[in-house]
């Protein structure tokens, strides 16, 4: 028998959705269609609010939809505090879940459906970088970058022309979809003293 190797410098990493999300997602029929950007955003904003209620992370949520059919492919919420993992932002979780569900890293490529990422808030610098690499063809945002900053979150350094940069790569961008509803979740989180998890408290 081989000797089991122990290491203090290795840890397996698994990102699983919070338990409260599973019955919610399982309860959505395969035939359900979120036909408009507003319908898709309403679903995502509801997830961001529930994430606060359940205490499983920050006030952010995202989901990936099939642009053609409006079908929900996957969803994610922010789990930075619950997992102790700074990269566990809602967009990263949603994109990773969608890639696992569809079985590939290029959403919209190789016979996959054209995918749209819907985010309750405009992506931070990290999540913005993940959008083009994911293969998503469209990005829809609710709250604005300044709404997140007003709640105390560090969104990182982003080019002022980030929208034009994505569109130049063939990724359509739509902003301000249900912005007030999405921003209200951020304000609720801040008012309740929710953890603002900026690195080095910056």
VENUR-V474747 format. One record per run of one state. SS is the DSSP state (hx for helix, st for strand, lp for the rest). FROM is the first residue (numbers start at 1). LEN is the number of residues. If there is no record, write none. Layout:
SS_FROM_LEN + SS_FROM_LEN
//
This chain:
lp_1_18 + hx_19_8 + lp_27_10 + hx_37_18 + lp_55_6 + st_61_6 + lp_67_5 + st_72_6 + lp_78_2 + hx_80_4 + lp_84_6 + hx_90_13 + lp_103_12 + st_115_7 + lp_122_3 + hx_125_10 + lp_135_3 + st_138_6 + lp_144_1 + hx_145_6 + lp_151_11 + hx_162_7 + lp_169_3 + st_172_3 + lp_175_4 + hx_179_13 + lp_192_7 + hx_199_3 + lp_202_1
//
